[in-house]
Amino acid sequence: MTASQAVAGIGTELRRFRPGSLPDYDVIAEVTNISGPGLATENIDVTNMQSPDNVREKIPSLKDGGDVTIDLNFLPGDATHLLLLDDWKERRVVTWNIVWSDLAKTRWKFTGFISSIPPAAPVDDKLSLSATITVTGSPVFNVKDPVVAGLAPATGAAAGGVNVVITGTDFTGATAVKFGVVDAVSFVVDSDTQITAVSPAQPAGVVNIEVTTPDGRSVDVAADDYTVT
């Protein structure tokens, strides 16, 4: 008999994204439970006089991402909890990630807004808060960060202007390519596994090439080292 591969829920994270800053997400503090997204499909009743065996017939219609509900140990002064309250106040639609607690740290991405966020203060228990995030659009399952696996050439002049072919994975939709802290002069996403970028002018040294997509940033590895001469 094969042993169970079940995974405990502890260690699961809820991340709220804030593009344009580093790090580009906040981990919501003191989460005790995450439920959802409540994936569902509406149906249309197409029963008619000739329906076989006098049984109702239905067809699938619109899909619905439903809601994500989170329970928290409420910390009234915590920055991430204040952020949730401000999201509700300002009716913000933002990007969220659930990072599951499996060894692979599988990530789901969804867009949504906080539709309810009632706190509670029982006399004989901890402060708590439950927030409902209403999902808009389709969630993305098994989200992957881009990975840089190679550069050609891996060396270029300090004056810049070198066409560098970046190979790797999950480049589709790339929004930025950096040589160290300097943006590429320009870049073209050739495919999900290749980008051609023009190097910027910068001082001599070794920099890492970083690719950013809507799903995340590439992690610095030896394969992304670019030598400026």
N, C-alpha and C positions, 0 to 999 in steps of 0.2 A: 504494500500500500504506500502510495506517495505521500510524503509529509505536506501539510498545508503550507502554502506560500503567502498566507495572510499577512498584512502589514498593519501595525498599530498606527492610529491616527496622529499620535503625538509627534510633533515636528513639522506638521503641515503649516504652511505660511499663507497669509493673504497679503498681497502686495498691491499698493496703489501707485500708479505711474504718474510721474511729473516730468514730461519731456523737457529737454533743454538744460538739465542740471545733472551734476554728478554727486552721489549716485542718482540714478534716474527713477528711483522708486522708494517708497517708505513701506516697511513691514509693519502692519497694524499690530499694536502691542496687546498682550494678554488675551488673545482669542482663545475661547474654550470650546467652541463648536462652529463648524462650517457645514451648512446644508445647501445643496444645489450645485450648479444651476438646475432649476426644475424643468428639464427638457421635456417637451410635450409636442404632440402633433394633433391639430384639430381635424375633425372629420366631417364629411358631408354625407347626409343620408340620401341615397339615390334609389331607395326602395320604390318599386313600381308594381303594377298589376301582374307582371310576369316574373317577379322575383322568385327564383327557385325555392321550392319547399316552403313557401310562405315565410321566409326568413329575411329580416332586414338586410339590405346591402349598403355598404359604406365605402367611401374612397377617401384617401388621405388628402388633406388640404394644407393650410399654412402651418409651418413649424413655429414654435414659441420657445425662446430661451428661458422663459419663466423668471424666477427670482433666485437670488443667493441670499441666504439668511445667516448672519453671524451673531454669536453670543460672546460677550466680553466681560471680564472683570473690569468694571468701569473705573477709570482713573481720571477724574474731572480736569486735572491739569496736564495730562499727557498730550504731547504735540500731535500724535496720530489720532487720538480720540477727538481732539479739538478740530482736526482736519476733517474728520467724518461729519461733525456737526456743521462745519462751514460749507462742506459740499452740499449738505441738505439745504442750508440757508440760501446758497447761491444757485441751487438747482443745476449743479455741474454734471455733465456727462463725461466720465473719465474711463481710462483703461485700467483693468484689474488683472492680476494673475493669481491663480491658486497654484502653489507649489506643493505637490503631494509629498508624503513622507516616505515613498519608496526609495530604494537605493539609487535609482536613476534620476530622482528629483523631477519627475514628470511635471510639466507645466501646462496649465490650461489658461487661455486668454479670453477675456470677454470685455465688452463695453457696457456701462450701465450707470444709473443714477440712484441715489439713496431716496427711496420713497417713504420710508418710515424709520424712526430711530428713537424709540422710547427708552429712557433710563428708568431704573427702579432702585429704591432704597428701603428694603425691608428692615424692620427693627431687629430681627434676629439673624441677619445674614449679610453678606457682602453687597456693596454697590454693584449693580450690573447694568448692562445695556445690550439691547438687541437691535440690530440694524438690518433692514431689508434693502438689498440692491436689486433694482429691476433691470433685467438684461435687455438691451436693445441690439438687434442684429444677431448674427450667428456666432456662437462661441467657437474658438479654435482649440482643438485638442492636440496634445503632444507638441507644443511650441518649442522650437529649437533656436538657439542663438547662432549667428553666423560663425563659421570656423575658418581661419586662414591657415592653409596647409603648405603654401609655397609662393615664391616670388620669382619673377624672371624679367629683368635682371634683379639681383638682390643688392646691387651697388649702383650708385649714381652720383653725378656731380652736384656740388653744393649750389650751383646756379639753377638747378632744377630743370624742368622741361623734359624729363625722361619718361617714356611710356613704360609703365610697369604693369605686367600681367600678374594679377593676383588670382591664385587658384584656391579652392576650398569648397565649402558647402553652405547652402542656405543663404545665398546672396540676393535672392529675388526681393525687389522692393527696396534695395539699399538706399539710404537717405544721406549717408555721409561716409567719406573715406579720409582718414587722417594719417599723416606721416608724423608720428610723435604727437605733438600738440598742434601741428599746422595742417590745415585742410588741404587736400589735393587741389591742384589748379582746376582740374575737371576729372570726371570719371564716367565710364559707361558700363552698365551691367550687361555683359555679353550673354550671360546665362546664369542659371542658379549656382553654377560652380566656377564662374570666372568673371572678373572685373578687370577692365583696363583703366588705369589711373595715370594722370600726369603729375609727376613729383613737383613739389613747390621748392622754391629757394629757401635754404636753411643752412645753419652752420654744420661743419663736419662732425661726424659722430655716428653712433648707432641709435636708430629709433625703431619703434615698433609700428607696423601698419595696422590700423584698427578700422574695421568695417562696422557700420551701424545700420540696422534695419528696424522696422517697426516692432520687431520681436525682441531686440536686444543688441548687445555689442559683443564683438569677438574678444576672447580672452587672450592676453599676451602670452605667446609661446615662442619658442626658438625659431620656428618656421616663418614668423612674421618680421624678423629682424631685417632692417634695411640699413645699409652702410652708406653714409653720405661722405664723399671724399672731396 
